[in-house]
Amino acid sequence: MANAAKLVANLYRDSVSLMQLSASLAARPGIEQASAIMATPANLELLAAAGLDRGRLSPSPNDLLIAVRGKNAAELEAALAAAVSELEKPPVVAAGGGPAPMPLRSLQMAFSQAAAPSLALISTPGEYAAAEAMKALRLGLNAMLFSDNVAVRDEVELKRYARDHGLLVMGPDCGTAIIQGIPLGFANAVRRGEIGVVGASGTGTQQVTCLVHQLGAGISHAIGTGGHDLSAQVGGITMLQAIKALAADRGTKVIVLVSKPPSPEVARKVLAAARRCGKPVVVNFVGAPSGSIGGGNLHQADTLEEAALAGVALSRGKKPSAVVQKRKAFKLPRLSARQRYVRGLFSGGTFCYEASMLLGAALGEVRSNAPVDPRMRLADVHKSKGHTLVDLGDDEFTRGRPHPMIDLRLRNERILTEARDPEVAVILLDVVLGYGAHPDPAAELAPVLAKARAAARKAGRNLPVVGFVCGTADDPQGLTRQEEALRAAGMLLTGSNAQAARLAAAIAGRRR
Amino acid sequence: MSDLFNAPLSVLNVGLDSFADAIKRVGGTATQLEWVPPANGDRAAGKALAKLVNHPGVEAANAKAVERLLAAQPRLTGIGVAGDVLPRMGRRMILHAGPPIEWARMCGPMRGAIVGAILFEGWARSAKQAQAMVARGGIEFAPCHHHSAVGPMAGIISPSMPVWIVKNAAHGNVAYSNLNEGLGKVLRFGANSPEVIARLAWMQKTLAPTLRAGLERLGELELKPLMAQALHMGDEVHNRNVAASALLIKKLVPALLKSGAPAADVASVIEFIAANDHFFLNISMAACKSMLDAAHGVAGSSLVTVMARNGVDFGVRVSGLGKRWFTAPAPVVNGLYFAGYSMADAAPDLGDSAITETAGIGGFAMAAAPAIVRFVGGNAQDALANTMAMTHITLSRNAAFTLPALDFAGTPCGIDARRVVDTGILPVINTGIAHKAPGVGQIGAGVTHAPLACFVQAVGALSRRVKT
């Protein structure tokens, strides 16, 4: 094996473009591994950790570094040359002979040229995101921060400024929003309707909005608050603003709140605001004790699915429990006596958390890298033990690589690892569709499932794989097409995360 | 916030392109930024900047500063002797281009020019003596800018030298510049041979008095209309002054002939000016200086009022930040070099002439001067593009200086330090390139850019002054 590296001084590209470039280089003949990075100290460490050699190059953080490993020098050089020519491709020249318009470098520059902008959607690296959001607010724009790793201090400052100036900050770490039917970030194609959602969790919001759509109802707006909004420090500023806004919005008949349990003080404030808002409010604080919330216009939902069902029922003027989901019966495979454990591999953090809660109630101890009970934290996130649910979207897995909703490779490897474990009774998966997600997850997943099940069969076991697809028929990937492909690969598909978790619990908990 | 639900959603997307694609796919409106980390990734500077964007106090201060810049009416009122007319000019003081710098750090051309000025003043009889005098601390150095003055290249002004006097009739402030010696072996490029000193003496004894007589006859000369006309004739009034110099001589000749000055002097003066396509440059610079001085000193303003180089450091001053200089190493210009010379021979960027860009002409008015874009490395499209790019870092357009090639739009005018840092678009400067050795002269020309670091520092300083 040979290594080669090349430096392009003072050239910035965002991490996604660089990952695309890395992937296209890795796909070249004779190239075993390739990485194009901005040469920050952290990225250089990752490069070294990946076993790539940058030779004697000593780049500065503003330089772009390309490193490749492969069979022979000629192929390495060709790959580096291809990378440089890709990076140096000239911008498309404007028609009409005038000089090409300047690329829009700043929010202010774009603000002066775009048609009446109203919102800035920010997905820069986290360390720069707060500054961009502050610029947006200063320009009178609402802001959605998809970026994570923003300091809580900055979040508080941004949200207070926004509140004082009649603006809204969604996020940081806000994966999903739908405003006026327009998907922002990772969102699904759902019809417009009368149900307003306020979600502290992106995937939670995706599950609720998709189920609402599948049930024939629609979404007025779905506002993301970001994962820290309901902490004591932030105090639920965004959720409180969102409740007020949806209460005033004529198009919204029912409000659904989705979050992990807030700090008690914030919960009181949020529920008080919900109680006053004058519209039915469904509250799903994932993991909150059943029956702890309710009365008047408040309706507690124990799962995301229940929240969607209750929202749809209330929007139709019915009792929250009036709408139910059809449940499919499954023929469960025979398992060996040693096959006892559930192994859940999630791309959605809230799915992982909700499943942990449901499985914990049914089976007892469930370990996770993002556990409901802090004592159940996995010692090594790469090694499952007992019932284990892993959130592969968590920082420790996403540093330096795309999110598992975009790049399924890491989970695919883990599926094969779990399949070799004779104690595994069932593998539990989520599959997320929508804008921003992988263009065809079933195509990536199906061969891996076949391989995993074949390996288990060779070892004399059945290996059921349970899951659900979070999406809609209108999503770019197509819900039906995805479900059919996964069913054909032997996956047991339910209609929601909660159903999948319960099915997995039933399989693992069955007496043999 | 209610607008978020009711007004049509229009999204500015900073980051992942795919998010903008999704919005457009469902028929929404999204504008994709080509974002790079501002301030070269300096997070503290980025945060300081964020709090200044569209800040009401800064906006109001800038409006006031720009209004003063645009309202200024520079008039050429006469010629004086530096030691008599420059404010706070010391008897043994020599002014130089750019931000403050001590002798030990000065570049070759500046040292050569200082030696020449000492010889011209008669303070020493040889270069060696002159250097010894400087080494003893016998000469006080100060930037031209500290004395309401500007000078191209080394920018050397000593007490006996004649200076142009340009008065801003709108605000009453006055700016000064030395007189242009022509090309070749000249003091501003560091030459100090006897012919150079002889020319300076002639300029002092013949050129200045004759011009003074002519100007007295002519009366005060409005400079903005003359510069505007020159822009329409293919000058950008920094690196190309052919038209402006011709327009000036057109005004001067009748006045000189009627001035009563000796005919032989008038003839030699006209010959001298006619032979120098850059003669107007120093007047253009003084005009720009008078406009920008009027805009300086508005508390809270992020308007850049000085960009100047001393061949070692590039310095910037900002309206709301007083006398402070924000400096960074001056770049070596990657331009077109005359045959036999290369970047290895060049002194780093030098001279006060970037005052023209600071005022919104020069490189900012490149669209007016397609004739020299080849010389400074580019094509006619680049000329337009350079001017267009500057609109993104400026606060206004100067209606007095219009650009035919851009349908008579005004030149982009009034650099906003915030916008420079936010966009990473650097002020473009058309410049000549001096040889790093004293006295060789100009060895090329090109387009260079003001270093970002100056503006990053300025924004940081402003954020500490302005309540956010």
Interface residues (C-beta under 8 A of the other chain):
Chain A: Y12 D14 V16 P61 N62 G98 P99 A100 M102 P103 L104 R105 S106 L107 Q108 M109 A110 F111 Q113 A114 A115 A116 P117 S118 L119 A120 L121 I122 S123 T124 P125 E127 Y128 A130 A131 E132 M134 K135 A136 R138 L139 G140 L141 N142 F146 S147 G166 L167 L168 I179 Q180 G181 I182 P183 L184 G185 A187 A189 H221 Q241 A245 A248 D249 G251 Y435 G436 P476
Chain B: M1 S2 D3 L4 F5 A7 P8 L9 S10 V11 L12 N13 V14 G15 L16 D17 S18 F19 A20 A22 I23 R25 V26 G28 T29 A30 T31 Q32 L33 E34 W35 V36 P37 P38 N40 G41 R43 G46 K47 L49 A50 K51 V53 N54 H55 Q381 D382 L384 A385 M388 A389 H392 R419 D422 T423 G424 I425
